[in-house]
Amino acid sequence: MFQCLQRIGDRCLQRGGRLSVLAAVFLLMMVPSALASGGDSDMMHRINLLVIQLGVIVLTAWGGGRLFERWQLPSVLGEIVAGMLIGPFCLGGLSFFGFPHGLFPVAGPDFPVTIELYAIATLASILLLFFIGLETDMEKFIQFSVPGFVIGFFGVAISFVLGDLVGMWYASSVLGESRGFFDPLSMFFGVISTATSVGISARILSDKHKMNSPEGVTILSAAVIDDILGLVILATVVGMTQADHVSLKSVAWTAGRSIGIWIVFTGLGLTFAHQISRVLKKSHDNISITLMSLALALILAGIFEKSGLAMIIGAYTMGLTLSKTDLTYMIQERMHVMQRFFVPIFFCVMGMMIDLKLLFSGPVLMFGGIYIVLAVVGKFIGCSVPALFCNFNRRGATLIGMGMVPRGEVALIVAGIGLSKGIIDDQSFSIAVIMTFFTTLMVPPILNKMFESNEPVLRKQLEPPGDTVKLHFDMPNPDTAEFIHRKVLDSFRSEGFHAYRQRHGVYFMRRNTVFITMTYSRRHMDFYCLKEDESFIYTMFYEVIAELERFRSTLKEFTDSPAIGRKMFAPKNGRVSSEKNLFGITYPGSVSTRLQGQTKVEVIDQLIRMAGRTYNLSQAVQEDIRANVLEREAAMSTAMQDGIALPHAKLECIDRSIVCVGVHHEGIDAQALDGQPSHIFVLLLIPKARQEDYLHRLSGISHFLSQPENRQKILKATSDAGLFEFLNQIE
């Protein structure tokens, strides 16, 4: 039974690698039958091997990606290199204890990895294209569709022609065969060179805050056009492999059929996107919505494969459909972990499929170099020259041309499809990977350098859209800002919006056709929306502030702060600190037995000046400390009972805990709980990075000062040195 299943899988692979994820699941579901047929040992060995392989792939891909990110390079390159190192043509083919043929042995003469591993990589590619479709901003794409289409079209056309010519030359020089322009091998070289890495370009633009700039939007819209046209050409080439003979008529028929299928499904998806969204929302569960969306993407991928197109085109189409709905950001957020798990597996497996011996062979290096040059020239010229006719100056056109050069995920997916279907050989695949690797490697540092300049990129500056407004709200302090931030997000979600964090401090909120962007920091909060949505933002923000005010009033009525404060100094309730130096005072300058201020603020200022001299704090840091301590005092007095006051604050401007102790023999009115003058002042400053010390140290000091004998020793200290010695020796 098992041998039969294996033959079926091998036959599927030889006939084009059409084994979908569902087919892989079907094979795994047949495990009980295989076990009953006596194939239990071999089957369990393969399953066990697959489990270990996946664990090793995830770890090495993560490590390679992190390493390249540390070098300011795209993580995808590190994942590819990790795959090359652990693959069957390198370390994976070495035998060791328990693995006589290596952890990643060569699966067969025609394909280097096992069908199970390639099936998982195929699933990862479906997820990746589904995400790319979800991330497509259709409104912005339509807004910049004219320059984007012109730039994208010429970039695809010139890159395809040059890549196709490389394929023809490769077939003639290396394979010794004469292949025409419309031969599948030649066209696959062309298709691979058309792709533009949306992810890499978007990441650079995001890091430089250029996502919404004219050049940024144009690059992204042109990259989307690239991918769409490239996928349509891919569908045409895949369809041609099933034809008996290739002619201009058959090419035209296959292209028309492929384009027609894609347009029909895309048109239906975009037309009924909101109806699909309403049906999905009936589950009233975000996780269920996410799972059903992924199921639809898998089903459409299978339908496209069954129709003679590639599965990734179906996945991209479903992502494009849902990108028009308010579910897109929620789906991305819920599937983020799944994407982080599966997508690196794909790139790592692509690296494992590279034969290192072929990679460094003469033909591969020669044609790889030629392919790199023509791929760069094709994209740069094909995109920068048309940009000059779309209101961009030379700098803007250069930026766009360079931004369209990096290949990446789509190019590797196309190359993997070509290898699995037998259209290209191992050498061709290695050439494609070299081109993808170096075009992805070279562009980020160049673009980063070019984006450092703020010179204009347009010949004629565009007027900002009049219907978009920016609403600015200043935050009183970081803690309040964080509280308001959470309440605002909750308010958006309660109103039916799907909120998604695009990057740190930037949130997208969407409900049907309403789209709002929010940027948040601990000092301010900004909203970007259409003019007609301005009143909604103000109303929502006013209600949030009103709710906070009601919360504050309720809390003030609910708590009995004097009673709680008195219990802080109840000796029987205290926990003795285990620290040797409870106060943390290491410098004599941190104590004073001669506080001279006449008010609480003057005493606090004197303690802060003591801390500044002792710990060499700048004037700006001292002012920040003063503002935070007085803000805490304004909320509720820190003067307790028995003559004790504990002014304190959590701060970002310091990196170590600071304690200063002072004695005011006459005593001052610090609004103590018992109404008596305060004599002992302890200034406690804790860095926010070490908040775990805050309550521990504060409660320990409170318990120590609750002992009458300890207070008496502090008050009777006749010199700063004596007080320092007493506090420094506390167990």
Secondary structure, DSSP 8 states (H G I E B T S, - for coil): -HHHHHHHHHHHHHTT----HHHHHHHHHTHHHHHHTT-HHHHHHHHHHHHHHHHHHHHHHHHHHHHHHHTTS-HHHHHHHHHHHHSTTTGGG--BTTBTT-SS----SS-SS-HHHHHHHHHHHHHHHHHHHHT--HHHHHHTHHHHHHHHHHHHHHHHHHHHHHHHHHHHHTS-----TTSHHHHHHHHHHH---HHHHHHHHHHTT-TTSHHHHHHHHHHHHHHHHHHHHHHHHHHHTTSSS--HHHHHHHHHHHHHHHHHHHHHHHHSHHHHHHHHHTT--HHHHHHHHHHHHHHHHHHHHHTTS-HHHHHHHHHHHHTTSTTHHHHHHHTHHHHHHHHHHHHHHHHHT--HHHHTSHHHHHHHHHHHHHHHHHHHHHHHHHHHTTTB-HHHHHHHHHHT----HHHHHHHHHHHHTTSS-HHHHHHHHHHHHHHHHHHHHHHHHHTT-----BSS-----TTEEEEEEE-SSHHHHHHHHHHHHHHHHHTT-EEEEEETTEEEEEETTEEEEEEE-SSEEEEEEEGGGHHHHHHHHHHHHHHHHHHHHHHHHH--HHHHHHHTT-GGG------SSSS---SGGGEES----SSHHHHHHHHHHHHHHHHT--HHHHHHHHHHHHHHHHHS--B-STTEE--EEEESS-SS-EEEEEEEEEEE----TTS--EEEEEEEEEEGGGTHHHHHHHHHHHHHHTSHHHHHHHHT--SHHHHHHHHHT--
